């Protein structure tokens, strides 16, 4: 056992290769092949696609092995590898640019062409300009390759951006020198923090290493890494000190105190949010549960009844937390002997033969799905494996068949699901993102991590949440008779709970998310933990397996974990996977323990080893636990990795968020996946909260200014640019871009007695009831104006809708997804549009010659108006059907004075408007 804090980074043993990042293609393919391999996958996040421009050979490769997560029980003998091309030696020019050195140069003064430079001049030109340092690839140090590998272990491609980075706008232009420099800075900062994860890395630490012209890029990089939880996270004292004494930001409710909830809560508190965590159990940790088992004579041990193995430690954030705490990790040793039904060891040659055949069948299944294409989505992995086994005649005798079934059970353990229900197309879609490194136990149990993460986090236990309300004003989380209110909520409950429907969401979750919840699989794994008086199985191994001759019981006690070296006592845990795990839920504990002891006696007593009675035993029932209803997620038939992304999507305009292992397509079914998802969502929540704060600051202005802005809007709508029925539109005439912003106003007054566009009185529309309710509500009041912000193109499309105002309202709400709001709901984006229109109209000619496009019918019975508006218009269209450029000679209008109407909306009126929308997404319409 080597304490991780004694080894700053496991990459330190790699040779100091030089790393030359080339700008990635402008449109890199971010989606890996369902089964990536070196021959067929166009893009593999775990393979660094850096080519030597001076060589076409791909044979000179350096590699290091990374065991796949899939072999959790028994290490995979056929490990995956990262391949790095050998990089040519380079030298630095006077401007710190990278140039390849040339062994064939005849003189020392000769300089070859740069490896990369945008807009290179003609090489035959006799003139040569002085290069701009801003167009050069920066050189931070000579450890670029090792730093790229460290970043790779943290989930970053070595030579390109993630979708998350692109969305965050870390660089203004995708592709080019600036992106390359960003990647170098990003990798350097991550590597610097990994050297000592107990420190808080500051931006100032990098000022000397990064050229001045890249300091703006340094700001962007550092802020992104900190805010998204890639550095400076965890439980080190230097990090805990960063939690503000006064939490000044809005209240946040976190549902669930598992690893996702705890990671998010700690990060949100550091951001300054007031956090309340609601946990249904009497403890924190969720599906990570370390139980202290003890008996007489001071024999005790820490048993991990839930998540137990840290799968890959090179970039595992939980490994980082362990380093911060000074906890050593114990590598799960590769030795895993298998025993037959009679207790005899399986012949090693036969073991190797069947395992090789099994891996070959997996490879054939991978090629099959590539040939099948989309059809493979509806085929199970189990069906494909069984078909190939029969065709190729593998595992023909009974002993080989039992061995083959053991490997199937091991695969079902890795996925917590029946092979008959796993998707052939996507069951291993997360393999490309495997964090490399050893699989490890944490001595003393993973509960030690949970305890450290839960420290000083406000957790309310035994609070079973049954309802979550979310809307534009915030959230309400109901647990029993208590109601907890907040600005936002983070739901981290397991997928099994979401599938059960035990939590009611108001309003209901979007159908897209409901479908994703239904498609993804949620499997089961159970354990029998046994504390013995002494170790009788030996301490030279951590795992051993047992075969079964019943395919339906192949996963029953098929694998044993020895925790004697890490639990503090003689502890042995038997695993139950696949179909057997479901039957185990109803098996009496005494029967289960009796069966396990029979297996152990069959293995060890022939060796002359006595198997004592256990001092204490514990049987898990994760499927019956109302707070989990299963173990961990998998990609079932009909599902894909996209469903993990769907589950991660927030709802309610940034009010309700989701985290947990089933919300990360890269690291599902893992403890670190849950932890990372909590960091991810804390960043998303902070982003939405900051955006709302900015909007509020813009909206906070003296009432006099608000009144003048409302008056200005009323003045502008006296001469709308478009008018049809009860709808009128204003926009900037100078900007002909169809995506440019426009403001739409809808006028409601007394109910109409007649439609002016030919719609029948009894015509039914989906929004007619809502329309009539609005008309009725304001029947005896002054005319009501409601607004929305949309694109100019959408306004023109709306004008062409036939069937009357009800049909237009239906098109507006259903087709365009627009929300109608009062004047104050338009927000700052509309204010800037109003100001630009006003500025443009200030330079126009008098109203009698002002251009305006009018069409459609008159307003809905404007009986309360002092006089009606009479408008006539002529629209000249070009040959392609679009409106031709217009001027005062094309269209003339006679505009009568419209009485200024009050824009005040009473509280009851506002409640009715809320049925149409909150108005917080008005700016988003311009993106459609």
N, C-alpha and C positions, 0 to 999 in steps of 0.2 A: 504494500500500500504506500503510495507516494502522495503526500499532501500536495494538492494542486497549487497552493500558495507558494510552494518552494520552487515551482517551475513556472516562471513568468508567462511562457506561452509554449505550447507543444510544437509550434512551428519553428522554434529556435534551432532545431536540429537540421533543418533544411539547408542545402547549400545556398550561399548568397548569389543567386542568379540575378542578372539584370532583366528588367521587365520593360518592354517598349509597347505601350498601348497605342493601337491604331484607332482612329475615329471609326465608330461603328457605322453600318449602312444607315441611310436616312430612315428606312422603314424596317427595323429589325423585327423578326418574328418572335413575339413574346411567349408563344404557346408551344410547350414541348410536346413531342410525340408521346402518345399514351405509354409506349414502351421504348424509351430512348435507347439507342445503341449507336455505336460509332459509325455504322455503315448507312443507317437510314434516317436518323434524326437530323432535320435541318438546323435545329438549335437545341442545345442542351445546356442548361444553366450550370451544370457541374463540369462542363468541359470548356476550357478557355480557348476560344477560336482565334489565336494570334498566329499569323503566318509570317515566316521569314520571306520578305519580298525578293531576296536574292537566291532563293532555293525553291524548287518544286517538290522536293522530297519530303515525305511525312514519316520516314522511318526513324528519324533521330528524335526519340521522345523520352522524356523523364516521366516517371509515374510513381504514385504512392497509393496504396490500397485504402479503401474506405468500405467497411462491411455494410451491407444494406440493412435497413431497419427490419426487413421482413423476417429475418431469422432471429427473432428475439430469444427464442428458447435455445436453439442450437446455432452457434455461429456458422455463417455461410462459408463454405470452403472456397467457393468461387466468388471472390470479392470483386466489386467494381473498382475502377481506377480512374483517377484524374490524370490527364495527359497534358504535359506542357512541352511545346516545341523548344528545342535548343535555340537560344537567342544569340545572334552574332555579337561579337565584342563591339562596343561603341566608344566613341570619344566625344568630348564636349567641344563645341566651337566657342569662339569668344563671346557669343551672345547667349550662352547656355542652351543652345539648340542641340538636338541629338543628331549626330551624323555617324554612319557606319564607318569603321576604320577599314582601310584598304591595304591588304598585304601586298598588292601588286603595284602600289604607287611607286613611281620612280624617284619622287622627291618628297621631302617632308612637308613642303608647303602646299601640296596638292590637296584640294578639298572636294569631296564627292557631294552629290546632291542630297538634300535633306530627306529623311525618311517620310516626312509629311509636311506639306506647307500648302495652305489653300491659295488658289489663284496664282500658281507658279508661273513665272514668266517663260518666254520662249528660250529653251536652253541654248539656241544658236545666236541669241541676241548678244551683241557686243557690250551692251551696257548692263550694269547690275546695281539695283537699288539697295540701300542699307535696310536690312530686315527690321521689322517692327517687333520688339520683344513681346508684345501682346499676342503675336501670332506664332509664338514658339511654345513647344511642349516644355513645361517647367521640369527641373530636376530637383527633387527634394532630398533624396539620399540614394544610396546604392542598394536599398532593400526593397525595390519596387515589386519584385516577384513575390517575396515572402509576405509583403503587406497585402498584395492582391489575393493571396491564398487565405489570409486571415479574414479579409472582407468577404471572400467567397464563403467561408464557414459561417459568417454572420448573415448570409442570405443575399449577398450582392453579386451580380455578374462581374467578372473580372474586368471586362472591357466595354460595358454598356450600362444603361440606366434601367432601373426597375420601373414598372408602370407607376408605382407610388411616387417615385422621384419625379417622373414626368408630370404627374398630376400636381405635385407640390411646386412645380416651376423652379427647380433648383438652378437651371440654366435657361437663359432667354431663348436660345436656339438649340434644337436637337441636332446633334451631329456637328463635328468640327473641333477645332482646337480647344475652345472653352470647355466643351464637354469632357475632353480628354484630361484637361487640367483639373476639372472638378473631380473626376474619378481618382486621380492621383492624390488629391488633397483628402478626399473621403477615405480612401484606403489608409492613408497615413494617420489620420486622426483615430480611426478605429484601432489600428495597430498600436498606436501610442497608449490608448486607454487600456488595451488588453495587457500591456506590460505590467501595469499595476492597477487592477480594477478596484482597489480600495481608495484610490484618489479621485478627486473631482477634477476632470480635465477642463482647463479654461482655454478660451480662444487665444489669449495672450501668449500661451506656450508655443504657438506656431507662427507668430509674427516674424521671427527671424528666419525661419526655414522657408517661408512662402514669400516670393517676390512681391514687392509693393503693388504692382499692377494687378495682382491676383487677390488682394485683400478683400475686395468686395465678394469675390468668389468664396473666399475663406469664411466670410460672414454667413453666406447662404448655406454652405456646407455644414458648418458647425451648428447653426440654428436648426437645420433639418435633423441632424443626428441626435441632438439633445431632445428636441420636441417629440420625436418619434420613438424615443427609447432605445436607440442603438448604442448609446454610451451614457455614462453617468446614471445608471439605474442600479437598483438593488438595496442592500441593507448596511453598507459600510458606513461608519460614523461620519465620514466626510460628506456622504450623500444624504444621510438623515438630517444633518445640520441645515440642509437647504430647504427644509419644510418651513414655510413662514410661520411665525408665532401667531399672527393675526390672519386668519383665512378670510379674505375679502371677496372672493368670487362666489357665484351662485351655489345653491344647494344641489347636490347630486346624490341620487339614491342608487346604490349598487345591490343587485339582487343575486345573492350567492357569495359565500366566502371561500370558494375554491381558489385554485391558483390564478385563474383569470380574474376573478373579482378582487383578490388581494393585490395582484400586480397593478390593476387599474386604480384601485383605491389609493395605494401608496403614491403612484404617479400623479394622480389628480390632486392629492393633498400637497404634493410638492409644487404643483402649478398654482396653488392657492385656493382650491375649491373646498367648500364645506361638504364632507362626505359622510354618508350614513350607509352602512352595510347591513342588509337584512339576510339572516341565515336561518333556514328551517331547522337545522340540526342543533345539537347542544355543543358542537365543536366546529372549528374551522377546518378547511382542507378539502371538503367535498369528497371526490372519489380518490383522494390521497389520504390514507388513514393508517397511521402507525399505532398499533395496540400493544400495550405492555402486557406481556404474559409472564406469569410467575407461579412458582410452586414452593414446596418445602425446601429446606436446606439452602435458602437464599438463591435458588436457581431462577433466573429471569431472562427475558429476551424481548427485543423490540421487533414485532412482526408487521411488515407492510402488507396489509390486507387488500389494498387498492393498488394504485400506481406504484411500481417498485423499481424499475430499471431506468436509469438515465441512458437513453438510446443515442449514443454519439456525444462526445464531450468536447470536440474541437471548437464548436461555436455555441454549445448549449448554454443558454442564459442561466439555467439552474446550476450548471457547473460553475458559472461565474459567481452566483450567489454563495455556493459552497466555498469557493476560494475566499470570498469576502469574510466569511465566518471562520475561516481557517479549518474547515472540515476536510479530511482526506476522503478520497474516493477509492473504492475497491474494484479493480477490473474483473469483470466476469470472465473467468478462464475458459479457454476454448474446449478443454477436455469435457466430453459429454458421452460417456458409454451408454449403450442401449442394452436392455435385458429382455429376453424372450418370455413367453408365458410361463415356462417352467423355471424361470429365474436364471437361466444360463446366459452368459454374455453373447450378444450377437456377433457372428463371425465378421471380423473387420473387412474382409474382402467382399462379402455379400453386402455389408453396410455401404461400402463405397460404390459398389455396382448399382444398388437401388437408388442411392442418392444421385449418382450421375444420370441415371435414367430419368429420375424425377425432374432434375434441372433441365434435361433435354426436352422433356414434355412441356415445361414452362416456356422454353424458348420457342417450341413449335406453336404453342398457343399464342404467343406474342406475334409470330409471323402470320398466323391465321387471322387474327383480328385486323392486321394491316391489309390483308387481301379482302376481307369481308367489308371493310369500311364501316359505314354507319350501321349496317345490319348487326355488327358485333355488340352494339349497345343493348340489344335485347337477348343476348346469349350469356349464360352463366359460365364462370371459369370452371366450375365443377364438371359441367357437361362436356366442355372441350377437353379437359384432362382425361376424363374417363374414356372418351371416344378415341383419343390418341393412344391411351394405354392398351386398349383392345386391338387397335389397328397394328401397333408396333410390337405387340406381344410382350410388353414389359411386365414384370412381377407375375410370373406364370405359376409358380408353386405357392403353397400356403405361407411359408416363411417369408418369401419375398413380398407377398401380398400384405402380410401384417406390417412389414417394414414400410411399404408404400403407403399404407393407411396411417402409419405414424407420421410420415412427412405431411400428409394431408391434414392431420390434426394440428401439427405445428404451424401450418399455414393458416388454419382457422383460428388458432391462438393469436397469431400476428394481426389478424384482421377482426377478431372478435365477431366472426360471422360464419355462417355455413357457406361452404364453397358453392353449393347449389343456388345461393342467393347473391353471390358476389358477381359484379360486372366483369365480363371478359375484357371489355374495352378499356375500363378505367380502374380496375381494382388496385393497381400499383401506380396510379398517376402521380403520387407524391415521391416516388423513388428518386427522381432527379434532384430533389432538394434535400436529400439525406445529409445530415450534419456530419460527417465523418468522425472517426475516432472510436475509442473503446466504448463498449457498453459497461456501465458501472452500477454498483450498489453504493448507497450512502450508509456508512456504519452508523448504527443507532436509528436508522429509518428516515424516510423522507418527511416525517412529521417534524423533524428538527428544522427543515426549511420552512414548513408551514408556520411553525411557532415564531420564527424570526420575521417572516413576512407579515404576520398578524399583529406584531408588537405595535402598540400605540395607534392601531387602526380602530375607529369606533364601530364595533360590530354588535348588533342586537341579535341574540340567539333565540331559537324557538319561535321565529317569526315566519310562518308559512304563508307565502304570498299566493293569493288566489285571483286577484284582479289587477290589471295595469291599465290606467286611463292615460291617454296622451293626446295632446292638442297644441295649438299655437301658443297657449299661455303656460305650458309646462306639463308636468306629469303628476299623477296621483297613484300611489302604490298601496293597495289594500291588503293587509295581513290580519286575518281574524276581524276584530272590531276596530282595529286601528287603521288610520289613513295617514300615509306619509306623503308629503308634498315636496316637490323639487322642481328645479329648472329643467333637469334632464334625468334620465334613468338608464342604467346599463343592466341588461338582462344576461346573466351568465349561467342560467340553468341548463342542465344537460339536454341533449337532443331527445332523449327518452321522455323527459317531462314535457317538452314542446309537442312531441307526437301524441302524448296522452290527452292534451287539451285541458289539463288541470288548472292552467292559468288562463283566465279570460282576458283578452285584449280588447279594449274599447277605444276607438273603433277596431274592428277586426283587422288582423294583419293583411297586407296586400296578397292577392291570390298568388302572385309570383313567389312570395316567401312561403306561403302555405304549401304550394306544390313542391318546393325544394325540401321542406321539412318531411313531406310524405315520401319523396323519392329516396333520400339518403337512408342508408341502413344504420341500425344501432344494435350492436351485438352484445354478447354476454361472455364473461369469463368469471369463473369462481375458483375459490381456493379452500384448502384445508390446511390450517396452520397447527403444527404439533410441537409442543415443548417436551423434550425428553430429559431423563435424569442425566444422561451423558451422550456424547457423540459416538455412535457406533458405525457410522457410514464412512468415516475417514474425512480428513480435512484437505485432501489434495485435489479436490474437485468442487465445483460450485453447482453443477447440474448433472443429472443422469435421467434416462428415460426408460419407459416400460411399454411393451407392445401389447396389443389386444387382438383377439381373433374375431371380434364383433365390430363390423364397420360402423354401426350406430353408436358404439361405445368407444370408438377409437380415441376420443379426446378425454376419456375418464381416467384421471390420475396418470396421464401419459408422460408428464414431466415433473421432476422434483427439483426444487431449489434448495440448496444448502445455505443457510444463513449463519452457520456456526461461527464463521470468521468475522461477521459484521454485526450480528444481532446482540452480541453480549452473552449468548447462551446457546445451548444445543437445540437449535430450531430448524425444523424441516418443513417445507411448504410444498404441497401437492397441488397441481393445476388441473382444472376441469374446463375443457374447451369444446366448441362445436355443439352438436346436438346433445352431447352428454351434459353440457353446462345447463341446458334448459331442464333436463330431467332431474338434475341435481337439486334444483330449487325445491322440489317436493320430496326429496330423499331425507329420511330421518337422520339427524347428525350421528347417532350411534351406528347406524348402518354404514354411513360414509366412512367413519373412522375404522370400523371393523374391516371394511374392504381395503382401505389403505394399508392397514397392518398386515393383512394377508399378502399383499403384494410385496411389502418390505421383508416379511419373513421368507417369502419364496425366493427373494434375491440374496439375502445375507445369511440365513441359517445354513444353506448348503456350504457356505464358506466357513462354517463353524463360529459364526457371529450371532450372539443372542440379541434379539430385538425386544427391548423392554416396553412396558406399557407407558404411554405418554402421561406426563404430569397434568397437562392442560391442552385442550384442543379448541379450535374455533373454526366454524364453517361459515363462509360468506354466503349471502343471498342478495347479490347486487340487482338481480332482476326484480326482486320484490321490494327493494328499497324505494319508498315513494319519492325520495329526493333525487333518484338517479334513474330507476327503471331500466337498468342495463349498465354496460361497462364503457364502451367507446364506439365511435362511429366507423362506418366503412362505406365504400361506394357500391351500392346494391345494383342489381340489374335495372337498367332504365335511368340510372343516375350518372353523374359525371362530376369532375372537379369543379365545374361551374356552380354546382349546388352549394358547395362550401362558401363560395363568394356571395351567393344569394342570401345565405343565412347570415352573413356578416353585414349585410346592408342595413343602414339605419332607416327608420321610418318616422313619420310625423314631422318632417322638415327639421331634422336634427334635434329631436326630443327623446327618442327611444333608440338605444343602441344595443348591439348583441356581441357577445364574446364567448369564448370557450373553444375546446378542441375541435368541435364540429363547425367552427366558423373560419378555419384556416386550411386552405387547400394545400399548402406546402407542408404543414406539420400536423395533420389530423391524427387522432388516436394517441397522442403523446402528451406527457406532462409539460414539456417545454412549449408545445403548440398552444396549450391553454394559457400559459404564462405570456407568451409573445402576443397572443390575441388581446390580452388585457392591456398591454402597453400600446398596442395599435389603437384600440378604441379610446384610451385616455387622450391620445393625440387628436383623434377625430372629434371628440367631445370638446376639447379645448378650442379647436378650430371653429366649430359652430358657435360656441359661447363668445369667442372674440368677435366673430362677424356680427352677432346680435348686439354686442356692446358698441361696436362702431356705428351700427345703424341707429341705435338709441342716441348716441352723441350727436349724430347729424339731425335727428328729429327733435332734439331738445333745443328749442329756440323760443324767444319771447312770443307771446300770443299775438302781439301786434304783427310780427313777421308772418306768423301762420295765417292770420286773417288776410294780410296783403297778398300772400301766395295764393290763397283760395280765391280772392278777388281777381288776381291775375289770370287764374285758370278760367274763371267765368268769362272774363273779357276775351280770352283767346277763343273760347268756344262760341262766341257770337259770330265768328267767321270760320266755321270748321272747314277743313280741307276736303272732307267727305261727309256726306249726310244721307242716311237711308233709314226710313222708318223712325224708330226711337233711338237710333244709333247715330253718333257723330264722332268724327276722328280729326285730330290735328297732328301734323308732323312737319318736320323741317323740309321745305321745298328744295333747298340747295343740295341736300343729300338724297340722291336718287337710288341709293342702295336699297334693294327690297328687304334687307335684314335690318335696316335702320329702325330706330325706335319710333313708335307712335303711341298716342294716348287715345283710348276709346272711352266715350261717355255714353251711358245708357240712361234715358229719362223714363221714370215711372210716374204715372199720374192716375186719373180715373180709368176704370176698365173700358176697353174699346167696345164699340157697338158694331163695328164693321172693319173688316180687314181690307186694306187698300191694295193688296197684292194677290187677290184671287183665292185666298185660302178659305175653305168652307168653315162655317161657324162650329160645326161638330168635329172638326179635324182634331185628331189626338196626336200629341207629341210627348216624348219622354220627359221634357222639362216643363210641360204645360201647367201642371199642378203647382210647381214652384213659382212659375211666372204669375199665375193667378193669385197665389198667396201674397206675393209682393204687391200686386195691383190692388188687392182688397185691403191690405194693411195700410196702404197710403191713400186710400180712396178719399178720405175726408181731410187730408193734409195737403201741405204745399208739395209741389213737385219734388221728387227725390232724384238725385243724380248719383249714380255709382260708376266707378271707373275701373280701368285695368290698363296695364302696360303690355303692349304686344308689338310685333314687327309690322312694318309697313305692308309686307306681302300678305300677312294674315288679315290685315284690315281690308285689303283689296279682295281677298277670297271671301271674307264675310259679306262684303257688299253684294257679291254675286249670288248669295244664297237666296233661293226663292221659297215662298211658303209663309211669309209673314214674320213678325218679330219673335213669335214663339220658336219658330224653326231656327231663326238666327241665334237665339239664346241657347237652344239645344246644341247647335254647331259650335258655339263659343265655349260652352262648358264641357261637352262630351268629346267633340272632335279635337279642339285645340287645348283642352284642359286648363282653361283660363279661370281665374278666381276674380270675382267682382268685389270691390271694396269701396269704402268711403274715401274721401279725399286724403285723410291722414294715413290711410293704409297703403298709399302708393309708394312712399319711401323716398330715399335720397336719389335713387336712379331717375325717377320721374321728375324730381325737382330740377335736375340738370337738363332734362329734355325740355321742360317748360321754359327754362331760362334761355336755352338756345333758340327755341321757336320765337320767344318774345324779342330776342336780339335781332333775329332775322326780319321779323315783321316791322320792327322799328325803322327799317330801311325800305319798306315797301311803299308803293304808291297808295293814295287814298282808297278807302274801302270800295268805292264804286268801280275801280279798275283792278282790284285785287283778284288774283287767280284763286279759284276754288273749284274742286271737283265735286259735283252734287249728283246724286242719283237716288232712285227709290221713292218711297212714299213719304207722306208728311208724318209728323210726330203723332204718338198716341194722344187722342183727345186732350189737347192742352187748353181745357176750358178755363183754367185759372190764369192763363196768360192774358195780358192786356190786349195784345193783338197777335194774330198769327203771322208766322214767317212765310213769305212766298218766295220760293227759289226756283229758278229755271237753269238748266245746264245743258250743255252740249259737249259730248266727249268724242274727240277724234281719235280713232285707233289706227295703229300702224298695221302693215300687212300681216304680221305674225300674231295679231290679236291683242297685243299689249297696248296700254294707253300710250299715245304718242306724246312727245314733249309738248307741254301746253304753255300758252302765254295769254296775255290779256286780249289778244285778237281772236283767240280760239273760243274762249269761254267768257261770257259776261254774266254778271249776276246783279240782281236787284235785292238788296238786303234791307229788310225793315228792322227796326229796333226791337230787340228781345228784352223783356223785363228781366232784370237780374233777380235770380231766385236764391233764397237762403240755402246754404249748404250744411246747416246744422243738422246733425243726426242724433236723435234722442236715444237714451239707453235701450229702450225696447226695440227701436229700429235697428240698433247695432246688433242686438241678439239675433234678429232675423237675418241680417247681413252675414253673420257668422256661418249660416248654413251654406252660403255661397263660397266662403273662403276667408282666410285670415289676412291675405294680402302680403305675406312675408316672402312670397316667391315671385313677385312681379318681374324682377330682373331676369329670372330664368327663362321667361317666354321669348326673350330676344335670341336665345341660343337655339331655338327650334328651327 
